[in-house]
Amino acid sequence: DGDPAAAAAAAGPKAARVDGWPSQRYPLLCRYFDRQSLHCSVLGVLLASPEDALLQHAGWLRKRMCSSRGGSCPPEAASAGWPLSCCLDCGAGSLVPIRMDWPLGDQGVGFGCALILED
């Protein structure tokens, strides 16, 4: 319970922002954890600005999650109701939940952070 931004701030320092990065966007390593197989796979690198919310990138994330399963996306994957949860990987086994609908920068997500998604 509580504010994810406060939890992220308490978990450690924000990742440094790099001046001169094109369009104020930074790379985020996105991984997917499949609860059924207990397998974690790399989805790819997402370029996002601090003002972006992950929901703005949900189509790309869902498509990559489906392809990591080795198949095409089921019809429900295209709907807005397909559940996603996400955590910021703070290292050493420390995960901080983040909200899909809040700006990334407000939640302590910065340049080069790693995100773990699950459905």
Beta strands, then each sheet from edge to edge (+ up, - down):
strand 1: 26-34
strand 2: 39-48
strand 3: 85-89
strand 4: 95-98
strand 5: 114-118
sheet 1: 2+ 1- 5- 3+ 4-
end
